[in-house]
Amino acid sequence: MAVKRPGRLVAEVVTVVIAGIVAFPLYWMLLSAFKPPGEIQAANPKPWTFKPSFDSFERVLTVSGFGRYFVNSLVVALVVVAFSLLLSFLSAVALTRFSFKGRTVLLVMILVAQMVPVEALTIPLFFLMRQIGGAVPAFGLNELGSLVLVHLAFSLPFAIWMLRGFVAAVPVELEEAAKLDGASRMRFTWQILFPLVAPGLVAVSVLAFIHAWNDFLFAKTFIISKTENQTLPQAILVFFKPEDTDWGAVMASSTLMTIPVLVFFVLVQRRLVSGMAGAVKG
C-alpha cells in the first residue's frame, strides 16, 4: 500500500473538516425538521433524535397556497435560467467574435455591474418596476415578471463574463474550417459553438437558478399585496410569529426548498465541474 505524504494527508484532513463545517447547518436543518416539538424547544438540544416525526412537514404542506408559492418560485427560476442562457451566450459570442466600437467600454461596464451591492439598488429598482408596470403591467409590481427582469439584470453580467472565456477558448480556425465546409455563421454558432461551451452554460444555469430560487429580498420588495404571486421564501414567514415561532415548520419548509436545488445540481453535476474548471482557466 502506498503511503501518503504528510502534506497531502493534512490537506485531506483539513478538507474533511471544512466539508463537515459547511454540511453541519444542513444536517441540523434536516434534523430539526424531523424532531418533535418537545425536542426542538429543549434547553439542551441534542444532535440526534430517536423519535422522528413528519408533523412539521404536514403543517407546511397544509398551509394555504404553499403549492402555488412553490410553482411561482419554480416558474421564475426556470424562466430566468432560460433567458440567462440565451442572452449571455449570444452576448458572449458578440463580445468575443466581433470587433466594434465601444466593446472594451461595454466589457468594463459588465464587470463594474457585478460590484454594485444588491441592497443599494433595491429602492431604485422598486420605483423602476412601478414605472414599467404603468406601460407593461405584466412586468410591474406584484407580478412575477418583475422578479424575472430583476434576476436577469443581476445574473447576466456574471454569466456573460464567464461565457466569454469559454467562447474565446474555441479556436477561430474551427470557425474558418466550418465556413470552408459551407456552414453559415448561424449554423456554426448553434451546431458547433453552442455544444462546445455547454459546460459553461451549465455552470451559468446553476448559479442563475440558485439566485432566483433562494431570493427573498426582491420577492418581499416587489410582491406587495398580490399574495397569489408570492414565492416560496415568503411562505416561510407564515411560521414566524412574535411570541411562538414554529421552528419545526421553518426547518421543514427550508428542507423542501432545498430539494429542487439538490435535484438540479445532481442532474448537471458532471458538466458543472468541468464548467467551473473552464471558468477558472478562462
N, C-alpha and C positions, 0 to 999 in steps of 0.2 A: 504493500500500500504506500502511495506517495505521501510524504509528509509535507503539510502545508507550511509555507513560510510564515514567520511570526507577524509580519506586516499585513499579509493577506488575512490571517486569522483575526487580527484586531479589526480590520476593515469589515469583515463579515459580522463580527460580534456587534460593532457599532451600528451596522445596517439593520441587524435584527432588533436592536434596542430602539432605534429610531422608528422602525416599522411598527413596533409594539406601542410606542407612544402615540403615533398617528392613528393606529387602529383602536386604541382604548376608548376614545369617545364614541365610536361607532358601536363597540361592544356594549358600552354602558347604555347607550340609547336603545339597543335591541333588548338588553336585559330588563331595562325599566319598562319597556312596552309589554313584556310578558309577566312582570311582577304583579301580584295582587296589591290592592291599595294599602294594606297594612304594612307591607314590606317597603313600599316606595317612601312612605312617610315616617319610617322608623328613624329613631335618633341616630343609630349607628347602622347605616345601610351596608349590606354585605354584597360582595361581587359575585353572588350566585343566588339561585332560588331553587327550591325543591318542590314548589307548587306553582308551575307556570299556568298562566290564565290568559284567555282570549277576551276578557271583559273589556279591556281598553280598546281593542280593535273593533269590538261590537259597538261601543259608544261612538267611535269615529265614523264607522260606516253607516250608522243610523242618523247622523247629522243631516238635516235638510239641505239638499243642494250639494253634498260632498261629491257626488258623481259628476255633477255639472262643473264644479270647480276643477276636477281632475281633467275633464275633457277640454276645458278652456286653456289650462296650462299646456296640455299636450298639443293643441292646435297652434298656440302661439309659438311654442318651441320648434315644432316641425316646420312651420312657415318661415320662421327666422333662419333655420338651418338651410332650407331650400334656397331662399333668396341670397343668403350669405355665400353659399357655394357658387351660385350662378354669377352674382355680381363681382365677387372677389376674384374668381377665375378670369373673367373677361377683363377686369381692371388690371390684373397682374400681367396678362398677355399684352395688353395695350402699353403698359409701362415698361415692359421688358423688350418687346419685339418691334416697337415703333419709336421713332425719334420725332419729337415735336416740341415746339416752343413751350417752355414752362414746365417740362417734365420734372426737372430737378426740384423746382419750387413745389410742385404737387407732391413729390415724394417726401419732402421735408414737412409739408403740412400734414401728411398722413402720419408721420412719426410724431409730430407735436400733438396731434389729436389724441394719441394714446396717453399722453402725460397729464391731461386735464382730469381732475378728480370728478367722480360721478356726482358727489354731493353738491359741487359748485354749479352744476348745470341743471339740477332738478327743478328749481324755481323757474329759470328761463324756459326750460322745456315745457313746463306746465302752461305758461302763457302762450307758447308757440302752438301747442296742441289745441288750446282753446281757439286760437285764430284759425288753425287748419280745419277744425270742426265746423266753423262757420261756412267754409267753402266746400269741404268734403266731409259730411257727417260721419262716415264710416271710419275716419281716422282721427276723430275728435275725442274729447274727454268722455269717459265712461264706455268707450268702445275698445275692443281687443285690437283694432287696427292701430291705435295709438301706441300700444305696447310693442307691436311688431316694428313700427317705424323707429322707436327709440332704441330697441335692442339691435336693430340693423345698424343704426348710427354708431353704436359702440362696438359692434362686432366687426364691421367691415374694415376699419383701419388696421387692426391686428391681422385679420385674415388676408388682406391684400399684401401686407408686408411679409407675411410668412410665405404665401404662394409665389411671391415674386422670386424668392430664392429657388423654388422648385422649377419654375418656368425657365429661369436663367440657366439652370443646370442642364437643360436639354440642349444638345449641340445644334447650332444653326445649320450645320451641314446636313442634319437629318431633315430639316425643312426643305433645304435645297434639293436633296435627293428625292423627296416626295413630289416637289414641283416638276422635276425631270420625268417622273413617272406619270405625270398628268394630274396629280392631286391639286385641287384648289386650296386656297388658304383656309377656307371654311372647313373643308374636309380634313385637312391636316390638323386643324385646331381641335376638332371634336373626335376624330377617329384615331389620332396618333398622340397628340399632345395631352389631351384630357386623360386618357388611361395612364400615361407616364407620370402625371402629377397626382394620381389617385391617393397615395399615402398622405400627401399634404392636405388634400381635400378632406380626408377622414379626420385628421387632426383638427382642422378648422371646424368641421361639423360637431365634433365632441365638445370643443370649447364653447361654440355658439349655443349648443343645446343646454349645457350646464348653466351658462349665464342666463339664458331665458327661463329655464325651468325653475331655478332657485331664486329668481328675482322677487323681492318683497317691496323694495323702496319705490320703484316705478309703479308697480301694481297698486300700492296703497295710495300713491300720489295722484294717479290718473283715473283709476276706477273709484269714483267717489260715492255715488248713490245707486248705481245700477248693479245691484247685488248679483243678478244672474250672470254678469260678466266678470265676477271676481275670480281670481286664480287660486290654486291650491295653497300657496303660502299664507294667503289671507284667511283660509278656513281654519288654520291653527289658532287664530286669535279667538275663536269661539271658546276655546278651553282655558284661556287666560282670564281669570277673574280676580278682582282686587283682594278678596279675602280667602278664596279657596281655589287655587289653580289646580286643574286636573292634569297632573304631571304624567300620569299613565297614558291619557289620551294624547297629550302633546308628543310623547315619545312614540306612540303607536302611529300617529299621523306623520311624524317625521320619518319613521321607518317606511311607511307606504310611499312617501315622496322619494325615498332613496332608491326604491326598486326599479323604476323606469331608467334611472341613470345607470344603475349597475347592468341592467339588461342591454342597454345601448352600448355601454362600454365593452361588455363581453362579446357582442356581435362584431365590433370593429377593432378589438384589441391588437390583433396581429398587424394590421395596417397602421394602427395608431403608433406603435413602437417605431416602425420604420419612418413614419411621418415626422415624429419628434426628432429622430436622429437626423433626418434630412434638413429639418429646420435649423438644428444646431450647426450643421455643416454649412448651410447657406448663410 
